[in-house]
Amino acid sequence: MTEVALSVRGLSKSFSGLKAVNNIHFDLKKNEIMGLIGPNGSGKSTTFNTITGIIPADSGSVKVFGEEVMGRPPHEISSLGLSRTFQNTRLWRELTVLENLMIPPKNQFGTSVLNALMPWKYKKQEGELIEKAYTILKLLEIEHMAENYASELSGGQSKLVDIGRLLMSDAKILMLDEPVAGVAGPLTEKIFQTLKKLRKELGLTILIIEHNMDFILRKGIDHIVVMANGEEILNGPPDIVRQSLDVIDAYLGE
Amino acid sequence: MKLDWEYYWDEVKKRKFFIFGFFLVVLLPTMDTWIFLGPSVRTAQSVGIMPDSVTTSIIIQKAAILVIFAVSWDLLSGYSGQISFGHALFLGMGGYLAVMIREGLMIGDQEVFPGMEEQLVDIGGIYFDLSVIEAIILASALIAVFALVTGTIILRLKGPYFALVTLVLPLIAQILVTKIWGDFTGGDGGLQITSQLIQKPPGSTLEGLDLFKLQIEQMTTVILTFAIVCVAIMYLLARSRYGLVLKAIREDEQAASSSGINVSLYKVSVFVISSFFASVAGGLLAQVFGSSTSALFESERSFEIIIFSILGGIGTILGAIIGTFVLFFALSYYIKDGFVDLQTIEVLIFGLLLIIIIRYQPRGLINADPQLRNSLFFGVIFSFLMAFYDTGNMIIASTWNPAPILQKYLGQGERGFFGMDLFKVQGRMVLYFIVGTVIGYYGPELAQKIRLRLWGVWPSLGTFDPPK
């Protein structure tokens, strides 16, 4: 049996009476790509926020590689190897694209106060990271924007930088909140292929929120969780989801 | 982030006349004992063209201390985005605590702390009391510990709430030292310094004014050394990954947090570092003033450096340095002299300037477009040099000189209003400075050439395209 990377049990969160997320269960096995879909307001993003610790959950349990993370601050959860993007891309706007990519890598020498005073100590590591950042930017076809401020990017480009930031972070589990909304068609395909390639090479586990059914139902996604009104209505492989009447109901209404 | 030294060197070379001019204006008056320059500097001073070296030295001392203070504020508020309106809290605490540690502390008849022994040392011809410096550093370390405790509590507050708390803290401190703890803080009079930092060298024959002058100049050297070391440390911090993480926290805390950054740890650490250097500035300022008074806690002190940093460019160390030097010199050379009758004129002028800067150059002088930046730099130098003369129209015959009229209504000082000039060239109106504070230096090419050639800085101007 393969190792479970992310295990969510009975996760619930309500905002002043409204049950945004109600008793969600799922297991994300290592090296698997899972989709989380549902109509607007079905609680997909809130699920993400509660898993990553941005919003404290009311009840339930979240385990990252077998370690309970419920109630821990976001940076600790992130240090276990779980990184995410936000639905409305949240780049550091007054930093350049390259600088945006330089923040997420873990264990950088220069981030501690004492080492910061000794530039010669972190120079080498920094050089390696810059090279890595350029490789990623090349992959995402935004190499020419490296020195621009993040605030100068278009919406689609911001999404790409956000994904690049994720790839820089050496995370084991990537959580992507609508990664291709607003990205041009061919590049969408490329991003998807890249993610699949990375999964194979680095053994990544990926969780994607997506509106775009075409994107999510294509081959390569291992299983899908469908949410509606905070409830989990279906959990299964894409073929079953495609044929399910519940899903069609949820999307199109009664 | 590869450093392209050739690029920077080119930038420096392009501005060599400006840089030379800046040092000339700032440091020339203190060179009256140099071998070649000395005699001409002394002549200029004796006829009143140049301020005397003691005045200049004191201004440089204060400016250098304010640079430490402004940069420490910029590291906290400009980099990590935790806007503090009461950074003077640490300035005042540093001032009081450094004096207390050096001089000892008595409550009533009871001795709490005996004070430090005098340790005279001689480094590079400067004969000074090392224990004063040790006291300043020890006091700053203690205040850093205090900041660690308070920071952990108040940095949980965000945005305006944090700002509000920082605004209130120095007011509380001011009441504490003047009214409640008057027994050992000296009340309104403050704590007097009895042990001087700079001592008379043994076997020196200097007396009176000459000795005073020597000590002032040595004090300047010590303070400039302090400023260079402190600013260098903060500059390295700001330029490293650490500074970048701070910027990321400023831009988006949640995104930083989910990228694995321990946001509260960084915020507290920068608060501690910033308070340490602000306290160093406080300790030095107490040495310059000769006492620690509750004036160190004044909110004017906090706002002053905020304006300096914003003018120079918030979120850049260099901006804070340039802003502080430019504005403090403008303040000391002109504004205070120009308006002797209006003691708090600087608040008015800085306030107006702040509004103009935030409206038209929110990113500050250092990030301004090169055209404006150059004109501001030249404008400042030009206004300094203008100030050394006693008439308002010494170079170009003004068609209309408003200085006498303004002097009539606002009071007259020794060097008032000389930076102000309004005249017509080639049918276009040229307006440049108002009381030494530059508001613009837009003019047709001809006027530009005349002026710049006069100051020997013409070749550095390059192409000039006046805004239409």
Interface residues (C-beta under 8 A of the other chain):
Chain A: T52 G53 I54 P73 P74 H75 S78 S79 S83 R84 F86 R90 L91 W92 R93 E94 L95 L98 E99 M102 I103 P104 K106 Q108 F109 G110 T111 S112 V113 N115 A116 L117 P119 Y122 E126 I130 R165 S169
Chain B: M1 K2 I233 L236 L237 R239 S240 R241 Y242 G243 L244 V245 K247 A248 R250 E251 D252 Q254 A255 A256 S257 S258 S259 G260 I261 N262 V263 S269 I273 G315
